[in-house]
Amino acid sequence: MSVMRKALLWASTNAWIRENAMRTGFVRRSVSKFMPGEAIEDAVQAAKALQPTQVNTILTRLGENISHIEEADEVCDHYLKVIDLITAAGIDSQISVKPTQLGYDQDFEVCVKHCLRLIDRCEETKTFFWLDMEGSPYVDGTIALFKRLRERTPNIGIAIQAYLFRTEKDIEELVALGSAIRMVKGAYLEPPDIAFPEKADVDENYFKICARLLQDDNTKPGALTHIATHDPVLQDRLMKVVADRKVSTDRYEFAMLFGITTARQKELAAQGQRTRCLISYGEFWFPWYMRRLAERPANVWFVVRNMFKG
């Protein structure tokens, strides 16, 4: 792992840096590259603007690890509002929620209760529900939560991280259930005994796992693979797998982030590839922002250029 990536991921967890950086003008300007605004209304408008390009969306409110269990009620109510706004707007959009936003750290059963409330509303409105994955200490619990909720409905998916050594085994358990999986590379600072430290190894594991998910046996009801990477080389390699195996288009989607490789998202959609853009919003954006910078050096240079503007 590069020194810059380590530094950015460390900064994402530092409270002093967070509090000071969030008051800095150039940081607030540069974060707008990656999110349309802090309010849900900003995210919905951005989602509506993408609809004519055939790029569909996922909406997620930034923030994690609430401090008090009562905060989970507000988060749940907020996402119920999001589902209603999606329905009223008539857009093809989904929601993605972190378990620690819904009380996971304080009371697992409360987290389950809130998830079930959201799932019930999603079922009523035909909105898909995603569980985000957080740092490695949460993997076992988040997978257990997903399995419990999967018993209720196939209308749920889970993000899985390719940089963890354990992921190959986890995937087999999820395939057996018939699972919607959003394959991401992973964006937390993890020790080298549990995660691949080198980008090339992460990339190769990512390809290996996605290729596994595109095998013919992963066709149980509820199975779906989100190829969630901006790397065009990986995308092209996996499109070749799709073509060679004649994988039907209802079995996979490409998923990318708002503000990153926007032209590529529209290009894939224009080619007839199902494509989704994950739109983040909210006040608690700093840790997420640092992780976005850590993913690609080009993002850091974007910020540096903004330092000298206005």
C-alpha positions in Angstrom: 0.0 0.0 0.0 1.4 3.4 -1.0 2.4 6.0 1.7 -0.2 8.4 0.4 -3.0 5.9 0.6 -2.1 5.0 4.2 -1.9 8.7 5.1 -5.3 9.4 3.6 -7.0 6.4 5.3 -5.4 7.4 8.6 -6.7 10.9 8.2 -10.2 9.6 7.6 -10.3 8.5 11.2 -8.7 11.5 12.8 -11.1 13.8 14.6 -8.9 16.8 14.7 -8.2 16.7 11.0 -11.9 16.1 10.3 -13.1 19.1 12.4 -10.6 21.5 10.8 -10.7 20.3 7.3 -14.5 20.5 7.1 -14.3 24.3 7.8 -11.8 24.8 5.0 -13.2 26.4 1.9 -11.1 24.5 -0.7 -12.0 21.1 0.9 -15.7 22.0 0.8 -15.4 23.0 -2.8 -13.5 19.9 -3.9 -15.9 17.5 -2.1 -18.6 18.7 -4.5 -16.9 16.7 -7.2 -18.0 13.6 -5.5 -21.5 14.5 -4.1 -24.2 16.9 -5.4 -24.9 18.3 -1.9 -25.6 17.6 1.7 -29.4 17.3 1.5 -31.4 14.4 0.2 -33.2 16.7 -2.2 -29.8 17.4 -3.8 -29.3 13.7 -4.3 -32.7 13.1 -5.7 -32.3 15.9 -8.2 -28.9 14.4 -9.3 -30.6 11.0 -9.7 -33.4 12.6 -11.8 -30.8 14.3 -14.0 -29.1 11.0 -14.8 -32.3 9.2 -15.8 -32.3 10.3 -19.4 -28.8 8.8 -19.8 -30.1 5.4 -18.7 -27.8 5.5 -15.7 -29.8 4.5 -12.6 -28.9 5.2 -9.1 -28.4 4.2 -5.4 -28.7 6.8 -2.7 -26.8 6.6 0.5 -26.6 9.1 3.5 -23.1 9.5 4.7 -22.2 8.8 8.4 -21.5 5.8 10.5 -21.1 4.6 14.1 -23.8 6.6 15.8 -23.1 7.4 19.4 -26.6 6.9 21.0 -29.2 4.3 20.1 -31.9 7.0 19.8 -30.1 8.4 16.7 -31.0 5.2 14.9 -34.7 6.2 15.0 -33.9 9.4 13.1 -31.8 7.6 10.5 -34.5 5.0 9.9 -37.2 7.8 9.6 -34.9 9.6 7.2 -34.5 6.5 4.9 -38.3 6.0 5.0 -38.5 9.6 3.6 -35.9 8.8 1.0 -37.9 5.8 -0.2 -41.0 8.0 -0.5 -39.1 10.7 -2.4 -37.7 8.1 -4.8 -41.3 6.8 -5.4 -42.7 10.3 -5.9 -40.0 11.2 -8.3 -40.7 8.1 -10.4 -37.0 7.2 -10.7 -35.2 3.9 -10.8 -33.2 4.3 -7.5 -32.2 2.2 -4.5 -31.0 2.8 -1.0 -27.8 1.7 0.7 -27.5 1.8 4.5 -24.6 1.2 7.0 -25.6 -1.1 9.9 -23.8 1.2 12.4 -26.2 4.0 11.3 -29.1 1.9 12.6 -27.8 1.0 16.0 -25.6 -2.0 15.3 -23.0 -1.0 17.8 -25.5 -0.4 20.6 -28.1 -3.1 20.1 -28.1 -5.6 17.3 -31.8 -6.4 17.7 -32.7 -2.7 17.3 -30.6 -2.6 14.1 -32.6 -5.6 12.8 -35.9 -3.9 13.7 -35.0 -0.8 11.8 -33.8 -2.8 8.8 -37.1 -4.7 8.7 -39.1 -1.4 8.8 -37.1 -0.2 5.8 -37.4 -3.5 4.0 -41.2 -3.5 4.5 -41.4 0.0 2.9 -39.0 -1.1 0.1 -41.3 -4.1 -0.6 -44.3 -1.9 -0.8 -42.6 0.5 -3.3 -40.5 -2.0 -5.2 -37.3 -0.2 -4.0 -34.1 -2.3 -3.5 -32.3 -2.3 -0.1 -28.5 -2.6 0.2 -26.4 -3.2 3.3 -23.1 -1.4 3.1 -20.0 -3.1 4.4 -17.8 -1.2 6.9 -14.3 -2.1 8.4 -13.2 -5.7 8.9 -14.5 -5.9 12.6 -18.0 -5.6 11.1 -17.8 -8.2 8.4 -19.1 -11.2 10.4 -21.9 -9.2 11.9 -23.0 -7.6 8.7 -23.1 -10.9 6.9 -25.1 -12.4 9.8 -27.5 -9.5 9.5 -27.8 -9.9 5.8 -28.6 -13.7 6.1 -31.3 -13.0 8.7 -32.9 -10.3 6.5 -32.5 -12.5 3.4 -34.9 -15.0 5.0 -37.5 -12.3 4.8 -37.0 -11.2 1.2 -34.7 -11.5 -1.8 -35.1 -7.7 -2.2 -31.8 -7.1 -0.4 -28.1 -7.0 -1.3 -24.8 -6.7 0.5 -21.5 -5.0 -0.3 -18.5 -7.4 -0.1 -14.8 -6.2 -0.2 -12.3 -7.9 -2.5 -9.2 -6.8 -0.5 -10.0 -9.1 2.4 -8.4 -12.6 2.3 -11.6 -14.1 3.7 -13.8 -12.9 0.9 -13.4 -16.0 -1.3 -14.9 -18.2 1.4 -17.6 -15.6 2.3 -18.7 -15.5 -1.4 -19.4 -19.3 -1.5 -21.8 -19.0 1.5 -23.6 -16.1 -0.1 -23.9 -17.8 -3.5 -25.6 -20.8 -1.8 -28.3 -18.4 -0.5 -29.0 -16.6 -3.8 -27.6 -13.2 -3.0 -27.3 -9.8 -4.5 -23.7 -8.8 -4.0 -22.1 -5.4 -4.7 -18.4 -6.3 -5.2 -16.2 -3.4 -4.1 -12.4 -3.4 -3.7 -12.5 -2.0 -0.1 -11.7 1.4 1.3 -10.6 1.0 4.9 -7.2 0.9 6.4 -6.8 -2.8 7.2 -3.8 -4.8 8.6 -1.7 -6.8 6.1 -2.5 -10.1 7.9 -6.2 -9.9 6.8 -6.1 -7.8 3.6 -4.1 -7.6 0.4 -1.8 -4.6 0.9 -0.9 -4.3 -2.8 -3.3 -2.8 -5.4 -2.3 -5.4 -8.1 -3.3 -8.2 -5.7 -6.6 -6.6 -4.9 -7.3 -6.1 -8.5 -6.6 -9.7 -9.4 -8.7 -11.0 -6.5 -11.5 -8.6 -7.6 -11.5 -10.1 -11.0 -11.3 -13.7 -9.7 -14.3 -13.2 -7.4 -16.5 -11.4 -9.9 -15.7 -14.1 -12.5 -16.8 -16.7 -9.9 -20.0 -14.8 -9.4 -20.7 -14.9 -13.1 -20.5 -18.7 -13.2 -23.6 -20.6 -14.3 -24.3 -21.9 -10.8 -24.9 -18.4 -9.4 -28.5 -18.2 -10.7 -30.7 -18.8 -7.7 -33.6 -16.4 -7.1 -32.1 -13.1 -5.7 -28.7 -13.6 -7.2 -27.2 -10.4 -8.7 -23.6 -9.2 -9.2 -22.8 -5.5 -9.0 -19.4 -4.9 -10.7 -18.6 -1.9 -8.6 -15.3 -0.6 -9.9 -14.1 2.4 -12.0 -11.2 0.5 -13.4 -11.8 0.2 -17.2 -9.3 -2.7 -17.5 -11.2 -4.8 -14.9 -14.5 -3.7 -16.5 -13.3 -4.9 -19.9 -11.9 -8.1 -18.6 -15.2 -8.9 -16.9 -17.3 -7.9 -20.0 -15.2 -10.5 -21.9 -16.2 -13.1 -19.3 -19.8 -12.1 -19.7 -19.6 -12.4 -23.5 -17.7 -15.7 -23.4 -20.1 -17.3 -21.0 -23.2 -15.6 -22.5 -24.2 -14.2 -19.1 -27.7 -12.7 -19.3 -27.9 -9.0 -18.6 -30.3 -9.5 -15.7 -27.5 -11.2 -13.7 -25.2 -8.2 -13.3 -24.9 -4.4 -13.3 -22.0 -2.0 -13.4 -21.9 0.3 -10.3 -19.8 3.4 -9.9 -19.7 6.6 -7.8 -21.1 10.0 -8.6 -18.5 12.3 -10.1 -16.0 9.6 -11.0 -15.6 8.4 -14.6 -19.0 10.0 -15.4 -18.4 9.7 -19.2 -17.6 5.9 -18.8 -20.9 5.4 -16.9 -22.9 7.0 -19.7 -20.9 5.1 -22.3 -21.7 1.7 -20.7 -25.3 2.6 -20.4 -25.5 3.7 -24.0 -24.0 0.3 -25.0 -26.9 -1.4 -23.2 -25.0 -2.3 -20.1 -27.1 -1.9 -16.9 -25.3 0.8 -15.0 -25.9 2.4 -11.6 -24.4 5.5 -10.0 -24.1 5.6 -6.2 -24.9 9.1 -5.0 -23.7 10.0 -1.5 -25.0 13.0 0.4 -25.1 14.3 4.0 -23.2 16.3 6.6 -20.8 13.6 7.8 -18.8 13.4 4.6 -15.2 13.8 5.8 -14.2 10.1 6.4 -15.9 9.0 3.2 -14.2 11.9 1.3 -10.7 10.8 2.5 -11.4 7.3 1.4 -12.4 8.5 -2.1 -9.1 10.4 -2.3 -7.2 7.3 -1.2 -8.7 5.3 -4.1 -7.1 7.3 -6.9 -4.1 9.7 -6.9 -5.9 11.7 -9.6 -8.5 12.7 -7.0 -5.8 14.2 -4.8 -4.5 16.3 -7.7 -8.1 17.6 -8.2 -8.0 18.8 -4.6 -4.6 20.4 -5.0 -5.8 22.3 -8.0 -8.7 23.6 -6.0 -6.4 25.0 -3.4 -5.3 27.7 -5.8 -8.8 28.7 -7.0 -10.8 31.6 -5.7 
